[in-house]
């Protein structure tokens, strides 16, 4: 059954992703949503086509004499390759979509979970240090501690659903949280919720215990 996605990427995220300027953790969330969402994938293709047209129309400028030497010197620099987005028709039936599975090395059975208490678990994924990506496992009916944000947080639902003060988020839905949002996400009853989340700054917890444990759990 096709996902009924209601919460999508905004234009700013799509354009920045198309330009290759997102932190790796955010790029992973965007790539994963695109692998699930026909609408956002079509919008991304439009932005990429526009960017290509702009490049073709640019007359460019003369390169300096040292340009070739600089390029050759960079050939040995390691390059981080973004995960390939698989078409929906080729995506195997698994909880983790292709982009996330590439980071985990498989499906849920390959995830190395770490307990955060109250049944909530996380697994931090290996991305560059300017932002953090993690998988979150929230038992059905369980709440994540009340918190705000010091930066931006992208949360993509992979299985189950959660609710907060803003709306309900089901499979494929993306919540974009910024410094103005303070919320208490609660997993819906009936099915455990698994999410992919990315943050570029520590969360701002209101309760004492989560604040004390925050450095240990890197959230």
C-alpha positions as CSV (number, residue, x, y, z in Angstrom):
1,X,0.0,0.0,0.0
2,X,1.3,3.4,-1.0
3,X,2.3,5.7,1.9
4,X,-0.1,8.7,2.5
5,X,2.6,11.3,3.1
6,X,1.3,14.7,4.4
7,X,4.4,16.4,5.7
8,X,7.0,17.2,3.0
9,X,10.4,18.8,2.5
10,X,10.3,22.6,2.0
11,X,11.8,24.3,-1.0
12,X,14.8,25.6,1.0
13,X,15.9,22.1,2.0
14,X,15.3,20.7,-1.5
15,X,17.3,23.5,-3.2
16,X,20.2,23.2,-0.7
17,X,20.2,19.5,-1.2
18,X,20.2,19.9,-4.9
19,X,23.2,22.2,-4.6
20,X,25.1,19.7,-2.5
21,X,25.3,22.1,0.5
22,X,23.5,20.2,3.2
23,X,25.4,18.7,6.1
24,X,25.7,14.9,5.6
25,X,23.2,14.1,8.4
26,X,20.6,16.4,6.9
27,X,21.3,15.1,3.4
28,X,20.7,11.5,4.6
29,X,17.2,12.5,6.0
30,X,16.4,14.3,2.7
31,X,17.6,11.4,0.6
32,X,15.6,9.0,2.6
33,X,12.4,11.1,2.4
34,X,12.9,11.5,-1.4
35,X,13.2,7.7,-1.7
36,X,9.7,7.4,-0.2
37,X,7.9,10.5,-1.7
38,X,7.0,10.9,-5.4
39,X,6.1,14.5,-4.9
40,X,9.3,15.7,-3.3
41,X,11.4,13.6,-5.8
42,X,9.6,15.4,-8.7
43,X,10.2,18.8,-7.1
44,X,13.9,17.9,-6.6
45,X,14.2,17.0,-10.2
46,X,12.8,20.4,-11.2
47,X,15.3,22.2,-9.0
48,X,18.2,20.1,-10.4
49,X,17.0,20.9,-14.0
50,X,16.9,24.6,-13.1
51,X,20.3,24.5,-11.6
52,X,21.6,22.8,-14.7
53,X,20.1,25.4,-16.9
54,X,21.8,28.2,-14.9
55,X,25.2,26.5,-15.2
56,X,24.8,26.1,-19.0
57,X,23.9,29.8,-19.3
58,X,26.9,30.9,-17.3
59,X,29.7,32.0,-19.6
60,X,32.3,31.2,-16.9
61,X,35.7,32.9,-16.5
62,X,39.3,32.2,-17.4
63,X,41.1,29.8,-15.1
64,X,44.4,30.8,-13.6
65,X,47.6,29.0,-14.6
66,X,47.6,27.0,-11.4
67,X,44.1,25.7,-11.8
68,X,45.1,22.3,-13.2
69,X,47.7,21.8,-10.6
70,X,45.2,22.5,-7.8
71,X,42.7,20.0,-9.3
72,X,45.4,17.3,-9.6
73,X,46.4,17.9,-6.0
74,X,42.9,17.2,-4.8
75,X,42.5,13.9,-6.6
76,X,43.8,12.0,-3.6
77,X,41.4,13.7,-1.1
78,X,38.7,11.2,0.1
79,X,35.2,11.9,-1.3
80,X,32.1,11.1,0.7
81,X,29.6,9.7,-1.8
82,X,25.9,10.4,-1.0
83,X,23.7,7.4,-0.8
84,X,21.9,6.5,-4.1
85,X,18.1,7.0,-4.0
86,X,16.5,3.9,-5.3
87,X,13.2,4.1,-7.3
88,X,10.2,3.0,-5.4
89,X,9.7,0.1,-7.7
90,X,13.1,-1.4,-6.8
91,X,13.0,-0.8,-3.1
92,X,12.9,-4.0,-1.2
93,X,10.3,-4.6,1.5
94,X,12.1,-3.5,4.6
95,X,11.7,-1.0,7.5
96,X,14.8,0.9,6.6
97,X,14.8,2.6,3.1
98,X,17.9,2.2,0.9
99,X,19.8,5.4,2.0
100,X,19.5,4.4,5.7
101,X,20.2,0.8,5.1
102,X,23.5,1.8,3.4
103,X,24.6,3.4,6.6
104,X,23.5,0.6,8.9
105,X,24.7,-2.2,6.6
106,X,21.3,-3.9,6.5
107,X,17.9,-3.6,8.0
108,X,16.8,-3.3,11.7
109,X,18.7,-6.5,12.6
110,X,21.9,-4.6,11.9
111,X,21.2,-1.6,14.1
112,X,23.2,-1.3,17.3
113,X,20.7,0.3,19.6
114,X,21.6,2.1,22.9
115,X,19.0,2.5,25.6
116,X,17.9,6.1,26.6
117,X,15.5,4.9,29.3
118,X,11.8,4.1,29.4
119,X,12.2,1.7,26.4
120,X,13.4,4.5,24.1
121,X,16.5,3.6,22.1
122,X,18.8,5.3,19.7
123,X,21.6,4.5,17.2
124,X,23.9,7.3,16.1
125,X,24.9,6.9,12.5
126,X,28.4,7.7,11.1
127,X,28.2,11.1,9.5
128,X,30.3,14.3,9.4
129,X,30.6,16.2,12.6
130,X,28.7,19.4,11.6
131,X,25.4,17.6,12.3
132,X,24.2,14.3,13.8
133,X,22.0,11.6,12.4
134,X,20.4,8.9,14.6
135,X,17.7,6.2,14.4
136,X,15.2,6.5,17.2
137,X,13.0,3.6,18.6
138,X,10.0,4.8,20.6
139,X,7.7,2.1,22.1
140,X,4.0,2.5,21.3
141,X,2.4,4.9,23.7
142,X,5.8,6.2,25.1
143,X,6.7,9.9,25.1
144,X,10.0,11.5,24.3
145,X,11.0,14.0,27.1
146,X,9.6,17.6,26.6
147,X,12.3,19.6,24.7
148,X,13.0,22.6,22.5
149,X,15.7,23.2,20.0
150,X,18.9,25.2,19.7
151,X,19.1,24.7,16.0
152,X,17.2,22.6,13.4
153,X,15.9,19.1,13.8
154,X,14.6,16.9,11.0
155,X,12.5,13.9,12.0
156,X,11.4,11.4,9.4
157,X,9.0,8.6,10.4
158,X,10.0,5.2,9.0
159,X,7.5,3.0,10.9
160,X,4.6,3.7,13.2
161,X,3.6,7.2,14.0
162,X,3.9,10.0,16.6
163,X,1.9,13.0,17.7
164,X,2.9,16.3,19.2
165,X,1.4,19.7,19.6
166,X,1.7,20.5,15.9
167,X,0.2,17.4,14.2
168,X,0.4,13.6,13.6
169,X,3.3,12.2,11.7
170,X,3.1,8.8,10.1
171,X,5.3,6.8,7.8
172,X,7.2,9.0,5.3
173,X,6.2,12.2,7.1
174,X,8.9,14.7,7.9
175,X,8.7,17.1,10.9
176,X,11.0,20.2,10.6
177,X,11.6,21.7,14.0
178,X,13.4,24.9,14.7
179,X,14.1,27.1,17.8
180,X,10.5,28.2,18.0
181,X,9.1,24.7,18.5
182,X,8.9,23.1,22.0
183,X,7.1,19.7,22.0
184,X,6.6,16.3,23.6
185,X,6.4,13.7,20.8
186,X,4.4,10.6,21.8
187,X,4.4,7.4,19.8
188,X,0.9,6.2,18.9
189,X,-0.6,3.2,20.6
190,X,-0.6,-0.1,18.7
191,X,2.8,0.0,17.0
192,X,6.3,1.1,18.0
193,X,7.6,4.1,16.2
194,X,11.0,4.2,14.4
195,X,12.3,7.5,13.1
196,X,15.4,8.9,11.4
197,X,16.4,12.3,13.0
198,X,19.1,14.8,12.3
199,X,20.2,17.8,14.4
200,X,22.8,20.5,14.0
201,X,22.7,21.6,17.7
202,X,22.0,19.9,21.1
203,X,18.3,19.7,22.1
204,X,17.0,21.9,25.0
205,X,15.4,19.6,27.6
206,X,13.2,21.1,30.3
207,X,13.5,18.3,32.9
208,X,16.6,17.9,35.0
209,X,17.4,14.2,34.3
210,X,17.5,14.4,30.5
211,X,19.7,17.5,30.8
212,X,22.2,15.6,33.0
213,X,22.3,12.6,30.6
214,X,22.5,14.7,27.5
215,X,26.3,14.8,27.1
216,X,26.4,11.0,27.6
217,X,23.8,10.3,24.9
218,X,25.0,13.0,22.6
219,X,21.6,14.6,22.1
